[in-house]
Structures are given as C-alpha cells and as structure tokens.
C-alpha cells in the first residue's frame, strides 16, 4: 500500500530536537502550563492535577510508541514535519505536548460531581471521554490538512485516532480524577517512570527515537 508523502518522515527527522527551530513563543506557552497547575495546586484540587498528569503521561507513552514504530518500520503513524519551535519526537512538537499537558486539567471541569451519574444512559465519565475524544479527532482532521501535521498511512485517520488514541487518553484522565489518592500516586508515578525510562533508553542510549 502506498504511503501518503513518505518524504515528510525525513523532513520531520531532519528537525528532530534541533535548536535551530526554536521560537520565543515557547516561553509564554510553558508559563501558561505552569500557571494552570499551580492554580490547581493552590486550590488543593488534587483531582484535577491527577487528571492532567494521567492524560499527559499516557500521551507521552503513545508518542514514544509512535516514534518506535518509525524506527522499526521506517515511518511513524503521524509526523510533525514542520511548524514547531522544537520537535520532541517524530510525531509531537513542543506546542502539541504543552497542549496535552493541560488538557486533562481543563476538561476535568466538565465532570459532574457524581462519578456514577449517567448521561443518556451512559456513565458520565465514559460519555464525556468519548465526546472529548471526538472533538480532538475532528480537530486533528484540520491539522492533517496543514503542513505542520501529517498522517503517513492511508488507513490511519480520524476514526482510528478517535478509537485507539483519544478515547484512552480521556478515559485515563476521567477515571484518574476519581481514584483514591494512593491509587493516583501509584498509577501516575508508574506511568511517568515508564516514560522516563523509555526516553532514556530509546532516545538517550540507543538513539532509536
């Protein structure tokens, strides 16, 4: 099966973690992320913090897997061939990553107080996760039409992204919101540790991603 503009993989790899693409707007974006988390910490809203960190740690796991797919097959499922001030991995620039860093916190504001309440006969945590996933998937259709984001394989698009990427992102975020504090710490610390180890091994030591 032919690929969609496979040359964009090489274009993405050519700017991977290159300081030459740096732009100053990264600084206010990072400050915004810090402000969001510090605001929730000040309020002692640990549920929102857990929701944000759960989504973000899962996001990094997916991006690492996408980069490993690129290493072993020659092409990732999605790439960022340009338009970023710093390409962290083949499929994610720093702007996208910072957006995911706060998405769980922001969208946790939609969650009803009762985790067992149903909307249209469906558990609200599940239905809201599906709704959020649909919104992000539709927005990714637009991104894929720009020079800054690319779906490489013809079979990879909004539907598989919706089912296999964004629904798990928001399910993790929404369920983390209600976990007991001890469970939140164990799961999130484990995910973050897995991400860090994977980056150290696959990026730092083996230079695969």
Secondary structure in CASP SS format (residue, H / E / C, confidence):
PFRMAT SS
TARGET T0000
AUTHOR 0000-0000-0000
METHOD secondary structure of the structure
MODEL  1
X C 1.00
X C 1.00
X C 1.00
X C 1.00
X C 1.00
X C 1.00
X H 1.00
X H 1.00
X H 1.00
X H 1.00
X H 1.00
X H 1.00
X H 1.00
X H 1.00
X C 1.00
X E 1.00
X C 1.00
X C 1.00
X H 1.00
X H 1.00
X H 1.00
X C 1.00
X C 1.00
X C 1.00
X H 1.00
X H 1.00
X H 1.00
X H 1.00
X H 1.00
X H 1.00
X H 1.00
X H 1.00
X H 1.00
X H 1.00
X H 1.00
X H 1.00
X H 1.00
X H 1.00
X H 1.00
X H 1.00
X H 1.00
X H 1.00
X C 1.00
X C 1.00
X C 1.00
X H 1.00
X H 1.00
X H 1.00
X H 1.00
X H 1.00
X H 1.00
X H 1.00
X H 1.00
X H 1.00
X H 1.00
X H 1.00
X H 1.00
X H 1.00
X H 1.00
X H 1.00
X H 1.00
X H 1.00
X H 1.00
X H 1.00
X H 1.00
X H 1.00
X H 1.00
X H 1.00
X H 1.00
X H 1.00
X H 1.00
X H 1.00
X H 1.00
X C 1.00
X C 1.00
X C 1.00
X C 1.00
X E 1.00
X E 1.00
X C 1.00
X C 1.00
X C 1.00
X C 1.00
X C 1.00
X C 1.00
X C 1.00
X E 1.00
X E 1.00
X E 1.00
X C 1.00
X C 1.00
X E 1.00
X E 1.00
X H 1.00
X H 1.00
X H 1.00
X H 1.00
X H 1.00
X H 1.00
X H 1.00
X H 1.00
X H 1.00
X H 1.00
X H 1.00
X H 1.00
X H 1.00
X H 1.00
X H 1.00
X H 1.00
X H 1.00
X C 1.00
X C 1.00
X C 1.00
X C 1.00
X C 1.00
X C 1.00
X C 1.00
X E 1.00
X E 1.00
X C 1.00
X C 1.00
X E 1.00
X E 1.00
X H 1.00
X H 1.00
X H 1.00
X H 1.00
X H 1.00
X H 1.00
X H 1.00
X H 1.00
X H 1.00
X H 1.00
X H 1.00
X H 1.00
X H 1.00
X H 1.00
X H 1.00
X H 1.00
X H 1.00
X H 1.00
X H 1.00
X H 1.00
X C 1.00
X C 1.00
X C 1.00
X C 1.00
X C 1.00
X C 1.00
X E 1.00
X E 1.00
X C 1.00
X C 1.00
X C 1.00
X C 1.00
X C 1.00
X C 1.00
X H 1.00
X H 1.00
X H 1.00
X H 1.00
X H 1.00
X H 1.00
X H 1.00
X H 1.00
X H 1.00
X H 1.00
X H 1.00
X H 1.00
X H 1.00
X H 1.00
X H 1.00
X H 1.00
X H 1.00
X H 1.00
X H 1.00
X H 1.00
X H 1.00
X C 1.00
X C 1.00
X H 1.00
X H 1.00
X H 1.00
X H 1.00
X H 1.00
X H 1.00
X H 1.00
X H 1.00
X H 1.00
X H 1.00
X H 1.00
X H 1.00
X H 1.00
X H 1.00
X H 1.00
X H 1.00
X H 1.00
X H 1.00
X H 1.00
X H 1.00
X H 1.00
X H 1.00
X H 1.00
X H 1.00
X H 1.00
X C 1.00
X C 1.00
X C 1.00
X C 1.00
END
